[in-house]
Amino acid sequence: PHLERFTIRDGVIRPLYSGDAKGAASDLQDLLQTAYQGHPAHHFGLISGSHGVGNGGLAGEDGKISMSEFGNAIRGSLKGSGHDHLDLIQFDACLMAQNGVLESLKGLTDHIVASQRRTTFTHYEDSQKDLVYMDGQDIIDPLKTLLEDPKIDANELGESIIKHESDKPRNHTGTTSLTHFNMSAYTGFRSALNQLGDDLLKAARDQKNADALEKVTKDVEFVEGSGFTNPYKRDLIDFVKGVQKAIKEGRITDSDGQLDKDCRQVLKASKPLIESFTRHFEGDGHQNGLNIFLPDPEIYANAKDDNPLFYHLKGAKDTILGISKEKLDEQGWSEIRQQLISDAVQIEEKCKHTGVHEKADDILKACTSLNSIAYNDRNKISQATEKLLKSLEALETNPVFKALQRQMIEDAVNEIYANEMQPGCDGWRRFLCAWRQRIDQYEREN
């Protein structure tokens, strides 16, 4: 990808660099070093606009970057700069208000502004200035506030960002939630979350407690936007309150009161950490500003739904079954053929170097051969697609194909765990590792 870098000074945009991108981590480090060296200041902030997946990191035109890489890029940029941290980092991206993101940036910034939910971009044009603005969160208004009063500190700027967002109409596009984290409170919060994780692990060794914890988990709704791959992010505070409720109702045994104490401590420690939080839609009542990775057995079912083999094979079957219900014209038949070929290409690609590649290749050839059938020859269409449907069903039940599909689903779940737990804190990580054993056992039994 091509990279361009600019500076804005006294209302004038000036080019600084134009060339090839080196990759997300290197480009981020270079940007920050350019700022330190070319524009000395007492305070620095960073706005990162990209796709976000929370603990799993960020992605943009110059590739993906894990939270570990993101943190290391900032750390590397600070060497020799005369600074040891940034004052504020704002993530104009989806789902970055998650505990692992905070863990990755501890000691590197005083404040973080991030969305707990999905962020969609706003697009508007200024014809007089020949500019197109695109942002998910409101970046321009808080920057105006900063330009009008350059002496405000990072905490005041963070609060300004939240205020500008909360003043938006409830049906506006962009982000539907935004959290301002005060990282000076993170160490205490981290300790509380670790302790909760360790004591949840002890409690879950009892089958009754484990069953109750699974019910609590399922009662906490997935955060909107976390279902792009598999839904697995939940609101921490809603979960902790659910645990407290289960203890109070006797569904979770807490003989010495330690687990309830842990819950109260996490809630207490989260208050100074979550400096402020705003949300826009009525349905967000159970979201309080901070996500955690907390899967349940449905993670495997969702991995199956997202599996390319399952998705494209089901898509091809559904397309064939829908043909009889349609009144075909030339364009409609062309679109159907293209869709079947597209699905078949994906199936064939995923089956390469396996024992079912020949069968998948035959399906692709059969889909391609449909191009020779005219849209008004319904008998030939019926015969060819009926034969194709039987081939798809035979592939679907083939043991080698099913084993391949299972392995792909397992790999997808492993990748989710690897991404989500990479920046986790120890006690919470230990609980999640043990919790996965229960989820995996459920999957094997079902």
N, C-alpha and C positions, 0 to 999 in steps of 0.2 A: 504493500500500500504506500501511497504518497503521503508525506507528512508536511504540513505547513505550520509555522509557529509565528505568532504576532505579539506585539505589545500595544497596549492602549495607554496613551499618555496625553494629558491635556485635550482629550476628546479626539485625538488623532490615532488612527490605526496604522501601525507601521509593520512591515514584514521583517521577521528576524531570521527565518530559516525556511528553506524549501528543499526537500530531498526525500530519499527513501526512509520509510519507518524501519526501525531496528527490532521492533517487538515491544509489547506493552510495558514490560518491566524496565527495559533500557530507555524507552522514550519517556517514561514517567520520571526516572532518575535524571535524565538530561534536562527535562523541563524545569524541575526544581532547582538544579544547579545553575541553569541559565537565570532563573529568578534571583537566587542568592547573589550571584556574581555581577549580574548586570543591573540589578535594582535593589541595592542594599536597603534594608529596613529593619526595624525592631521586631516586627511581627509578620508572620507569613501564614497564609491559609491555602487550601487546595479544594477546588471543586472538581470532582470526577464524574463526568457524564458518560454513561455506557450502559450496557446490559448488566444486571446484577442478579446473583442467585444466593446471596447471603454468604454463609460459611464457605461455599464453593468458589467464591471469588467473583470476578468481573470478566466481561468479554466485549470486544469492540472490533473495529476494522483491522487493527494490527494484532489480533489474536487474543487468547485468553490469558488471564493472570490470576493465580491463586492468591488467597489472602496472605499466605506466607511470603510469596514473591512481592506482593504489593507493599507489605511492611518492610521487607529487605531493601526495596528500591528507595523508600523514604529514608531508611537508616543509612544506606550508602550515600544518598545525596547530602546528608547532614554533615558528613566527615569534612572537616576543614572549612565549614561554612560559618563558624562562629555561633551556630545554633545547635541545640540538642533535641528540638522537637518542633512540630508545627502547632500553631495556636488553634486551628480549626480545620476539620475535613468535612466537606459536605458531599454525600453520595447522591447524585442525581440519577438514580437507578432503582430498580426493583429490589425489594426484600433484603436490604442491607442492614436493617435494624435487628441484628441477631447476635447472640452472645459470642459466637466464634469470631465475628468481625471485631468486636471490642477486644477480645483476647489477643488478636493479631496486632492490634494497634496500641496496646497498653505501653505507656512511656513514650509514645511517638506523637501524641497530640493531646491537647487539653480538652477539646470538645469535638463531638461528632454529631452531624445531622444526617439522618437516614430515614428511609421509609420502611415501615413494617410490611407493607403490601405492594401490590403491583403498581408500577408507575407508567402511565401512557403519556406520550409527548403532545404538547400544544404547538400548533403551527400557525404563524401569522406573518404577514408581510408588511413592510414599510416601503411603499412605492417611491416615496420622495427620496429616501436614502438608498434605494435599490438593495435592501437587505431582507433576508428571510430569517425569522427567529424560530428556533425549535428548542423547547425545553420541557421536561416533565414537571419538575418542581419550579416554583417561581424564583428564578435566579436574579432577574433584572432589578426588581423592586428592592430586595435587600442590598444589592450592590449600590443602588442609588442612595440608600440610607447610609452606607459606609462612606460614599464619596461626599455626602453632605456633612457628615460628622466623622472624620478620620480618626478621632481620638477614642471612639467607642472600643471597648475591649472585646475579646472573643466570645465571652459569655453573652454580652449585650447583642453582638451580631447574631449569635445562635438563636437568641430569643426573638430577634427581629425577623429571622427567617421563618420561625414558627408562627409569629403574629401575622406576617403577610400571607402565609398559607391559610391560617384559620379565618382570615377575613374574606377569603374567596367564597363565592356562592356554593351551596352544597352540591350542585349538579355540574360543577366545572370539570373540564378534562384535566389531566395531569395526575398528580399523586392523590390518593384518597386517605393517606395518613402520613404523619411526619413526626419524628422524635428528635429531641435535642438531648444528647447524653453529656453529662459532666463527668469526664474521665477521672477527675480527682477522687471520685467515690468508687471507682471500679475495683480497687484492691479489696475493700471491705465486702463488696458484692460478690466478687470472685470467691472469697473465702466462704461466704454463706452458701453459695451455690454448690461448692465442692462438698461441704458438710451435708447438705441435703442429698446430694447424689450418693454419698457413702451410706447414709442411713436409709435411703430408699432401697439400696442394694441389700442391706441387711433385712429390711422388712419384706422384700420380695422373695426371700428364701422360704417364707411361709406361703403355701399354696393359696390360702384364703386371701391373704394380703395381695398376692400377685394378681389374682382374679379381679380384686377390687381396683387395683392400680390400672389394669387394662381397661376396665369400665370407665374410670376417671379419664384416662387418655382419650378414649373414643368419644367421650362427652365434650371434649375440648375441640371445637371446630378447626378444620384446616384454615390457615390464613389464606385469604383470596390472593391468587397469583402464584401460589407455590405448587400448582398442579401442572406446570409446563412439562415436567418430566414425570415425577411422582409426588403427590402431595404428602408432606411429612413435617411441615413447620407448624408449630402451634404457639399460642401466646403463653408465655411463662407464668404470668400472674394468674391467669385463668386456671392453668393447671395446678398451681400451688393452692389456690383457694378450693379447687376440687378435691385435693388431697385432704385439706383441713376438714371439709364437709364429710368426707368418707370416714375420717377418724371420729368426728363428732357423732356420726350415725352408727358407729360400731362396725362398719364394714372393713376398716383397717384397724388392726390391733396395734396400739401404741402404749404398752404397759407403763413405760417409764416417762412418757410424755416427750421424749426426745424428738420424735418426728414432727410433732406439732410445734415444738420450739424452733426446729429448723425452718419450718414454713414461715413462722412469724418473723424469723431473722431475715429470710430472703425478701419478704415483703417490706420489711423495715429498710434493708440495705438498698432496695431498688428505688426508693423514693428520692434520695439525693442523686442517684445515678441518672434517673429519668428526670432531667431538669424541667422539661415540658413536653407535651404531646398533644397533637391535634388530629382529628379525624373528621371525615365529611359525610359518610352515609349512615343512615339509621341502623343498618345491619351490623355495624362495627361495635356493638355494645360490649362484646366479650373480648375486645382487643385493647390492650393497654400500653402498647409501645415497644415491646421487646419479644422477639421470637426465640424459640429453642428448637433444636432437632429432637423430635419425639415421635417416632414411627409406631405403627401398630401392624398387625398381620396383613392389613390391606395393602401394604407396600408392595407385596408380591403380585397381588391382583392388578394393581395399577401399572406395575412393570410389565405385566403381560399385555395389558391394553396398549401400552406404548411400544411393545416389541415390534420391530419392522416386519418380521415374518407373519405374526398374527394380524397386524394391521393391514398389510397389503393383501394377504390371502383372503381375509374377511371382506376387504374392499372389493376384490375381484368377484367373489361369490355374490355379494350384495348387488353389484352392477349387473351380473348375469340374471339374477332373480328378478331384477327390476325391469328387464327388457320387455317382458310380456305385458307389463302394465302401461307401457308407453306407446303412443302413436308416433312411429318413427318417420322422420324426414331425413333428407340427406345429411344435414348438419348434425342432427341428433345422433345418427348412427356413426358419424365420424368422431364425435366427442366420446361416445361409448368405446369405440375401438382404441382411441388414444388413451383413455383411462385404463383399459384392460392391459394394454401394452406397457403403460407406465408401471402398473402394479407388478406385472410379470417380470419386468426388468429388475425391479427391486428384489423380488423373490429369487431370481436367478443369481443375482450378484451375491446375496447373502448365503446361497447354497454352494458357492464355488468351493472346490477342494473338499467336498463332502460326498458321502455315499448317495446323496439324492440330487446331485447336480444334473445328471442326465435327465431325470424326470422334470426338474425345474426348467431345464433348457427346452424340453419338448413342449412344456406349457407356453413358454415364450414364443416358440415357433408357431404354435396353434393360434395364439393371440395375433401374431403378425399376419398369419394367413387369412384372418378375417377381412383384411384390406381388399381381398379379391371378391368379396361378396357385396352385391348391391343392396342398398337400404330397403328396396321394395321386394326383395326375394326372401320373404318371411320363412319359408320352409327351410332354406339353406341356413339362414341365421339360427333358427330353432335347433336344427340338427348339430351345427357346429358348436353352439354355445352349450347345448346339453352335454355333448362329449367333453367340452372344456371343463364344465362344472364337475363331472365325474373324475376328471384328472386332478382337479384341485382338491376334491374330497379325499381321493386316494393318497395324495401327497400329505394332506393334513393328518391322516391316521397312520402314516408311515413311521415306524419306531425310530428310524434314524433322524427323520425330520423333527419328531417330537423331542428327541434327546437334544438336538441342536437348538430348538426353541427354548427348552428348559435351561440350557447352558447360557444362552444369551440373556435370559431373564435373571439368572443368578449373577452374571457379570454386571448387569445393570444395577442390581441391588448393591453389589459390592462397591461399585463406583460411587453410588449415593453415599454409602457409609464412609468411604475414604474421603470424599469431599467434605462431608458434613462434620466429621470428627477430627479432621486434621488440625484445626485451631482450637479444639476444645480444652477445657480445664480438667484436671485429673479426676476429681471425685465424680463429676458429671459423666466423664468419659467411661469410668469404671461401671457406673450404673447402666449406661447405654450398651456397653459390651455384654453385660449379663442379660439385659433386656432383649438383645438380639437373639440370644440362645432360645428364649421362649418363643419369639417370632418365628425363628427357623424351625423349631420343633412343630409349631402349629402348621407351618407350610408342608412339612414332611407328612404329617398325619392327615392332611386334607388334599 
